Structures are given as structure tokens and as C-alpha cells.
């Protein structure tokens, strides 16, 4: 099975008040891609010593030539509260589509 791409291919951070670790970035990507696929407005992200809400902003954002659907996360961490606004990249959307196709094939 192919290795997962690094998080910086999957999301592009527009704004963050907290340091973005690779684990946190991947968790945000997983929740955001599920929200994008389902069309739901809100989801939850939970990690060791951190939890938060991710909102689907229901609109596209651009950062230079990078565009994609936008999301915002309000996080509660040991170090305090934080906010991250980010978008799913074209590569991130394609990776989510591939994963959905594989999951569907495995269910059948």
C-alpha cells in the first residue's frame, strides 16, 4: 500500500494560533475531508491532551495559487485554546477520493 503523503500536501494553513504538529495536521485533514465528503457542517477532532470542533465553512479559499474548501478548528489544548483556519488542497481532495473508492471496494 502506498505511503500517506505528508500533511503539507493535504492541507494549507491560512491562520493558526497554535503550533501545528504533523499529528494535529493529519487529524484536522481527516475530519475536514470527512466533512467535505458528507457535506456536514461540524465535526470533532480528539487527540491525547487535545480536543476540538472543526467547522466546514462551506466556501472556497485561496492562498496564492492553492485553492480549496475552507475549514476552521477551535481547539482546547493543555497550553490553552487555539484556532486554526485551513483549506484542503487539490492533492488532499484527491487523496480523500482515492481512500473513499478503496473503502467502498473493500465493503463490496
N, C-alpha and C positions, 0 to 999 in steps of 0.2 A: 504494500500500500504506500502511496506517495506521502512524503512528509508534509506536515502543515506548513503553509507559508508563514513567514514572520508577521507579527501583528501590524507592522507599519505598511504592509501591502494591503491589509484588510480594512483598516480604519485610518482616518486622517483627523487629528485633533485640532479643533478650531479654538478651544479655550479650555484651560484646566487650572484649578486652584490647588490641585494635589499632584504629587509626583506619580507619573503613570508607569507602573511596573509592567513587564510583559504579561504576567498572570492577570493583572487587573484589565489590561487592554484586551486580552483574549476573552475574558469573561464579559466585558462590555460588547465585544463583537458578537459573541454567541447570543446574548439576549437581544441585541439590536437586529441581527439577521433573522431571528425567530419572529420578532415583532414586524419586521418588514414583510416577511413571507405571509404571516397571518393577517396583517392589517390591523392588529390590535394596537391600542394606544399606550398601554403601560405594561411593564414587566419588572421583575425583581432580579437583582444580582446579589449573590451571597458568596463570600469567601471567609477564610479564617480571619477573625477580628475586623471584618468589614461587611457592611450590607448597604443596600440602597435601592432606589427606584430608577428605572430607565423609562423615559418618555419618548414615544415616536412623535416627532414634531410635524409629521405629515406634510413636509415640503422639502425641496432640494436646496442644498447649499453648495457653494463653490469656494475653493481655496486655490487660487491660481487656475491651473488647467484641470485640477481634480474636482469632480462634481459627484454628488450622490445624495441619497436621502439622509436627513439630519435627525440626530437624537441628542437627548440631554439626560445626564445622570446626576442625581442628588445622592451623595454618599455619606455614610456615617462610619468613621474610622476611629481607631484608638487615638489618633492625633487630632481628631475633631471632624467637623463637617467639611465637605468639599463638593465641587461641581465640575462636571466635565461635559463639554459640548463637542460633538464629533459627527463625522459623516462616514457612511460606508463607501468604500472606494469601488470602482468598477471591478477590480480583482476580488474584493471581498464579496460583492454580489454574485460573481461567477462561482466562487468557491462555495457559497451557500447553495446555489442552484445545483452544482455537482453533488454536494452532500445530500440534498433532498432527493435527487434521482437515485443515488445509491441506496438511501434508506428505503425508498419506495420499492426498488428492485429486491431488496432483502426481505421486505414484508410479503412479497408475492411468491 
